[in-house]
Amino acid sequence: MDDQTKKPPQDETRTCVDCAAEFVFTAGEQEFYERKGFTEKPKRCEPCRRRRKQQRAMTGQGGGR
């Protein structure tokens, strides 16, 4: 599909790989991911993302950001 026929993003329900909770990957978040060039969809809900980020920061395994 070319950019002119591409459907606008719609909210998408995902399941967190850590806690199995469902979370919504919103259309706005999808547009943000696309603008930033991210190719992977989020695998974790927001609380699990924050927890994982804190754990990586404490162990010195940050992603260089």
N, C-alpha and C positions, 0 to 999 in steps of 0.2 A: 504494500500500500504506500502511496506517496503522501506527502505532508498535507495536501489539500483534501484528501479523502479520509484522513486519519480521524477516528472518533475521539471526542474529548474524553479525558479520563473520568472515571466514575469511582465513587467510594468502593473500596474492596475490603471484605472481611477476611482477616488472616488469623492464624493460630500461632501463638508464641511457642517457640521450641523449648523454652525453659520451664514455663509454668502452665502451658496448655490453655491459657486464657485467650479468648477471642479479642481482637482489637481491630479498629478500622484504619486502613491505609487510605487517607482521604485523597480526593482529587487534587487538592492543593499540595499535599505532600508529594504526590506523584509528579506534579509539574515541577516542584522544587528538585526532586531527584533527577528528573530529566535535564533540567537546566544545569545542574552540577555535574552531569555526566555519569551519575551512579547507574550501574547496570543491574545490581542486585536489589530485590525488594527486601524490606525489613523482615527479619525473622523473629524479632522479639518485641514485646509490648514496651511502652515507654518506661514503666517502673523497672522492668528487667534490663532494658538498655542502660538506664542510669546506674543500676546496681553493678552491672558488668563493667561499665566505664570506671566506677569507683574502685572496684576490685583490681582492674588493670593498672590504675594509677598508683595504688598502694603497693603493688608488686613490681612496679617499674616496667610493665609490659605494655605501655601506651603505644598508640599507633603513630607517634611522631607528630601529633597535633598540639 
